[in-house]
């Protein structure tokens, strides 16, 4: 099964569970520098080398397949040009051989690797910033390995993850985060596709389920849902016309990508998007099986003050459209105090199950899993 909820893959050099940071900034950073010499780098670097060699083989295979396809297409078009394509292919082949030769030469000469250190830090009890930790830890790595620092064109990415008193040092195996898949038009608070997948999976969607995201933003959740659970029907909406436009553009991009993958006649995806008011949804009472949404944190969009009115109204309307007894919801928010208060007022229609803590852009947020009770929700006026 593919790891759709994974942002990045890395090999762990060492995990330090209860690391004691000094209160003084200089002392804390000096300890991080000294840590470099004590870490067991050998085996993780062997894993990185193996992963790198596999990636190179995959790239070569892709290039070879593209050349073969291009040459076949050219021949089919006019019955000529085989010689030309073969010449190009042989030219590219000789270039590839030369490149391989160069890398062998450079390996023979013990090529100096380029590297960078990326620090991800969460917690408010540190005397230093992420950049300061990355800078000083990176300086010690450079001294230890005699590698060359390069922030953009690097061979090795060393990861320094600090969460409160936990420190994890690793070496990245993926070149870029996997969370950007399926999204081409980003908004101010676009949810990571990997987190969207995780939220949907927590609800265990079944074939024919109707899944709604009433505050879809740029559409990360419904797009991920329609891609991975095509036997369900997905409905997305937002009150912001700009967000709806971005989501529609992301859906169009996905349809184009599917066309390129399969054929010019794409079957489409089971997803509709509409502009609506979250507190007055144009959906029948009890018609929805699953609700998955990223609620406003009150930071970049809205405000904490507005959330005190918005959250109870949202939970009430979501309870109305959700099927009593079997309906479920996965709701993400960082405004935990406000959500807890709103949920206590809606205890007759929602029961809280599991809570999953997540890091969203450095903010300590939570995904709340809710189960719809058998209690009937307040009926709304008819829309038809």
N, C-alpha and C positions, 0 to 999 in steps of 0.2 A: 504493500500500500504506500503511495507517495506521501512524503512528509509535508503536506500542504500547510501545516500550522507552524512550520519552522522558518524563522527569518534568516538566520545565518547558521552555517555549520562550522564548528572549529574543534580542533583537538586540544584537550586540556593539558597544559604543562603542569600546573599545580593548583589545587583548591585549598584556600586557607579559611577555615570556618569561623574562628574567633580571633581575628587579627586586631591587635590593640594599636590604634593610631595615637601617636603623641599629640598633645594639645598644641604645641608650638609648630607652626607651619614648616620651618626649615628642618626641624628634627623629623617630622612626619615624612617629608619628601626624601630626606637622607636615608631613612629606613627603606623606602621603596627602591631607591638606587641600590642599596646593599643587598636587597632581595634577589636582584638579577643573578648575582654570582652563586647563590645558594639553590637556584631552581634546576630541576632535572630536565634539561633541554633535549638530550640526545634522541630518545624514542619519539617524542612529538615531532621533531624535525625530520625523522625518517618517514613518519606518516605523511607529513607535508610534501616531501620529495615524491613519495609514491603517488599521492593525489595529483601532484603537478604533472607527472609523466602520463597518468591516465587522461588528464584534461587535454594534453598535447595530442595524444593518439586520437581522441574524439574529434578535435578540431581538424586533424588531417583527414579523418574519415568523411566529415561533413564536406570539406573542400572537394574531395575526390568524387563524392556523390553529386555535388552541384555541377562539377565539370562534366560528368557522365550525362546528366540530365540535359544540360545546355547543348552538348554535342548531338544528342538524339533529337532534340527539338529542332536544331538547325537543319539536320539531315531530313527530317520529316517535312519541313517547310518548303524546301526547293530541290531536294534530291542532290544538292551539291554542298560544298563547304566542309565535307568530312576531313579532307586534307588540312584545311585551315584550322579546324578545331583540334585535330591531332597535333598539329604544330604547336598551337597555343598550350595544349595540355602537356606536351613534351617539354616546352619552355618552362611552364610552371613547375613541372616535375623536377627539372634540373635545378630551378631556383630553390625548390624545397630541399633538394639534396645538398645544395651549397649551404643553405641555412643550417641544415643538420650538421654539416661539416664545421661551420663556424662555431656552433654551440659546443661541438666536441673539442675544438681548439681552445675555446674559452674555458671549457671544463678542465682541459689539460693544464691550462694556465691558472687554475683555481680562481675563476671569475668571482669578483666581489659582488655579493648580493646587495640589492637595494631594499630598504625596509621603511616601514612607518609604524608608529604605535598609536592605537586608537583607545582612548579611555572612555568608558561608559560608567558614570557615577550617579548613584541615587542615595539620598540620605542627607540630613541637615546638620550632622555633627562632625563634619570634616572641615579642617582649617584651610584646605586648599581647593582649587578648582580642577575640573577635568583636564583643562589645557595644561595646567602646571604639573599635574601628575604625569600626563603623557610626555611632556617635554623632559622632565627629569628622569623618568623611567627609561625613555628613549635614549637619552644621553648615556645611561649605564649600559643599555643593550649594545649601542654602537661601540663603546669601549671594550665590552666583553667579547663581541664577535668580530670586531673590525669591519662591520658592514657600513654601507653608505646610506645616509638618511635621504629619502625622497618621498614627499607627501603625495605625489600624483602617479609617477611611473615606478611603482615599487614591485618587488618580487615577493616579499614576505610582509604580511600584516600581523603584527603582534597585538593581541587584545588584552587590555587591562580593565577588567570589570570589577567595580567596587560598589557593593550594596550594603550600606551601614557598616557592620564589622566583618563582612564577608568579602574576600578578595579571590578572584579567579583570573589566572593568567592563561592565555590560550594563543593558538596560532590559527588564523582564518583559513578555511578550506574553500569557501565560496568567494568569488570576486566581488559580487554585489548582492545586496539583500534580495531575498526571494519575495518580499512583501509588495513589490511594485507591479506584479503581474496583473494583467487585465485592466489596469487603470492608466489612462493617457491624459485625462483632464483632471487636475488636482485642485481641490478647494483649500480653504484655510485650515480645516480640521479633517482632512481625508483619513479615514481609518485604514490601518494596514490590512491587506488582503489576508495575511496569515492569521491575524486576530479575528477577522470576520469569519474565516473558515472554522476556527476553534469555537466561536460562539454558536455557530449553526450546528456543529457536530454535537455540542453539549445537549441540544434539543432533540437529537436522534430523529431526524426527519424520515418519514415513511412515504412510500409511493402514494400519490394523489393528495398529499397534504397541501393545504394552502398556507403559504408563508408570507407574512407581511412585515415590511420595515416602514413604519409610519414617519420616521425622521431620517430619510436615507442619505441626505447630503449628496455626495458625488456618486453614490450607488455601489460602494465597495461590498456591502453585505448581500444585496440581492443579486449582483453580478456573480459573486463567488458562489452563491446558492444555486443560481440557474446553471452555472458551469458544472458544479460538482453533484447537484441533485436535480438532474433534468426531468425526473419523473414526478417532481412536485411542481406546483404553480406558484410563482413569485410575484407579489405586488409591492411596488415601492412608491413612496410619495414624500413630499416635503412642502413646507409653506413658502420657501424661498424660490422664486422663479429662476434665479441664477443657478442655484443648486440643481434644480430639475433639468435645466439646460445642460449642465456639465454631466449629469448622470446619463442623459439621453445621448450625448456625444460619446461617452464611454461605452454605452451599449452598441452604438453604431461601429465603433472601432473594433469591438469584440466580434460583431457580425462579419466585418471585413476580414478579420484574422481567420475566422472559421471558414470563410469562402476560400481563402488562399490555401488553407490546410487541406480541405476536402475537394470541392469542385466549385464551379461558378454558381451552382444552384444550392445555396445553403438552406438548411431546414429552419433556421432561426432559433431563438431561445425562448423558453417559457417564462417570459418576464414582461410586465407592463409597468409604466411609470406615469404618475399623475401629480399635478399640484393640488394640495389640499390643506385643510386645517386639522392639525393633530387632535384638537379637542372636539371635532365635529366631522368624523370620517364618513365618507359616502359608502359604507359597507354595512351589510345586513347584520343584525344581532346574532351572535353565536356562529358566524360563518367562517371563522379563521381558526386554523389548527395551531399555528406557531407564530409568535411575534419575536423578532430579533432586531434590536436597534441600539444605536449609540446615542444616548441622551445628552443634551447640552450640559457641559461641565460648568458653565457660567464664567469661563475664562475668556477665550477668544470670541465666542458667540454667546449672546445673552448675558445674564448676570446672576449671581447667587440669589439676589433678592427676588428676581423674576421666577427663579426655580421653585420658590416656596408656594407659588400659585400654580405654576405649570405642572410640576410633578404629580400632585394629587389628581388634577384634571386629566392628565395623560393616562395615569393608571386606571382611572374610572372608565375612560373611553376604550382603552385597550381591553379592559375586563368585559365591556359590553360586546365587542366584536369577537372575542375569543370563546371557543366552544366550552361550555361548563363541564367540569369533571375531567376532560382529557386535554384541554388546551394548556399550552406552556409558553413561557417567555424567557428570553435571555436578554437582560438589559445592562448596558455598560454605563457607568457614571463614576466621576471622581468626587461628586458632591454627595458624599456618603451620609452625612448628617441629615441633609434635606430629604434624601431618598428614604432613610429609615423612618423619619417622621411621616412622610406621605404614605409609606407602606403600612404603618400602624393604623392609619385612618381607613385603609382599604383592606384590612384583614379579613373582611367578610367575603371578598371576591378573589383575593390572591393569598397563597401560602408560600412563604419563603423556603426554598430548599438549600441547595449548595451555593456557596459564595466562592468565586475564584478571583484571587488577587492578581492584577496585571500591572505592568509598567507601560504607561502610554506617554511617550515623549518626556520621560523623567517624572511624570506625575503618578502617584500611587492610586490607581483606580481599582474598581471591582466590577466583575460580571456577576449579577444576581440572577439565579435560576428560580423562576416562579412557577407555581402550578395553579391553574384555575380551579376554584372550588365549584361545588354544584349550585351555589347560591345564584339566583337570577339577578342580573345587573339591571340598572335603571334603563328603561326603553327610551330611545330617542325618536324624534319626529321622523316620519317617512321621507325619503329623498326622491321617491318616484311618484 
